Amino acid sequence: MLPKRFRLKNKKAFDATYKQRKVVSNRLLTVYCGKNKSDSTQQTKIGFVVSKKFHKRAVKRNKIKRLIRESCRLLLKNDKLPQKYISLIFLPKSASLGADFKTVFSAVEHIAQKLRDFD
């Protein structure tokens, strides 16, 4: 579970992140990036969105959210997730539906590498 200080919670924050239109994606995930930070002491907030379009069963939607959340937590712990953005929103693609943890972790790691090189 991500600590509270890393969670993106309110609708305003999600809308502001989507409005920036900075998108990075790979085969399994799409990530929307918020504004660049002006204050480096501020934490990067992370949100996860899995709609009913992804799968009609809540069990499947929750499983992919748990896998992505745990991958992000491990990358944050090892300082491999870039901290230059105010917020990040992770959206899985339908290809990630049957993926195991190792596959999802490598996809999140690939996204993190792209985010470091992005912008």
Residue, then its C-alpha position, 0 to 999 in steps of 0.5 A: m500500500l502506498p503511504k497517504r502522502f503519495r496518494l492522489k485523492n481529489k477530483k481537482a488534482f486528477d483533472a489538473t493532471y489530465k489537463q496537462r496532456k503530458v502522456v507516456s505509454n508502453r504496451l501495458l500502461t499509460v501515464y499522465c504527468g502533471k506539472n513540473k514541481s517548483d518546490s522540490t520538498q513537495q511529494t509526487k502524488i500518484g493515482f490509479v484509474v481502472s474503468k469499467k471499460f477495462h473489465k466488467r468484473a471489479v475483482k480484475r480491475n482491483k487486481i491490476k491496480r494492486l499490481i501497479r500500486e505495489s510496483c510503484r511502491l517498490l520503485l519509490k522505495n528504491d528512488k527509481l520513480p522520478q520525483k520531478y512531477i507534481s502528480l502521475i496517473f497510471l491507466p492500464k491497457s487491456a493487454s495488461l489484463g492477464a499479466d503477472f507481477k513481474t510483467v507489470f513491474s517491468a512495464v512500470e519500470h520502463i515507464a519510470q525510465k521514459l519519465r526520467d528522459f521525458d521533457 
